[in-house]
Amino acid sequence: MVEETSTASAGVPDLTPNPKFPTATLVERRDTTEDLMVIKLEVSEQFNFKPGQYCTLGLGKIERAYSIVSAPYEQNLEIFVELVLEGELTPKMWDLKLGDKMSVRPRAKGIFTMDRKMHHHFMLSTVTGLAPSMSMVRQYLHDGPEEAGENHVFYIMYGASYIDELTYDVEIQQLADNHPDVVRFVPTISRPTEDRNFEWKGVTGRVNNIAEEYLVKFDLHKDDTKIYACGHPGMIEDVKEKLLPQGWNFIEERFWKP
């Protein structure tokens, strides 16, 4: 917990960025649904991280960890945020305007990073849980597979309840079209019969329910495949119970604990 530094009036929360840490200025914001937004932050000093890691953002003494969407080579931090109405921080983030500032702890953390010993990366994510996968794929393609002398393939399984929650589907599909030997993309909707999804013609079902089917379809093998699960803890727990006993290499990143 960060010490409060403001002389704000009693009963009014202090939302001043902590002066002990670098500041992150909001330079871009895109609201994709009523409770999802993508923001870009310009950090006041150099911020180093590995693709797949998370940063800790704060307003006043309230801090939370957020997986980073952007790759290390990109200029600004890109964060995919879901509004939690009962949460302490995200409702305040929803009031931010361009030019407003947050604090960011100077060190990124997390071990949910690319395992280069494996050549096949099977990535299961729900909504904002896509963030670390995007960071890994962007950086890998930026570095150039040929220059790295490596041959990795990313299988991105991206699940949501509704079409408009698949915020990065256009970008991922373009990457898959442009780099078919590197990126395979399977977006899926779990509520196909609802009116909000009337235009959906693709795969249906929760990512954890179709994971085993696509491991077979992609002809993946346990000795050279890493499974990454990020997002809703229910999805992670289900796929973990199914795949770990089978001997798959597995890593998880839960956004909260039930």
PEVENHU-V634992 format. One record per helix or strand. SS is the DSSP state (a for helix, b for strand). FROM is the first residue (numbers start at 1). TO is the last residue. If there is no record, write none. Layout:
<<SS FROM TO> <SS FROM TO>>
This chain:
<<b 22 33> <b 36 43> <b 54 59> <b 62 68> <b 77 82> <a 90 93> <b 101 104> <b 109 109> <b 120 126> <a 127 143> <a 145 148> <b 153 160> <a 163 165> <a 169 178> <b 183 189> <a 195 197> <b 203 204> <a 207 217> <a 222 224> <b 225 231> <a 233 246> <b 249 254>>
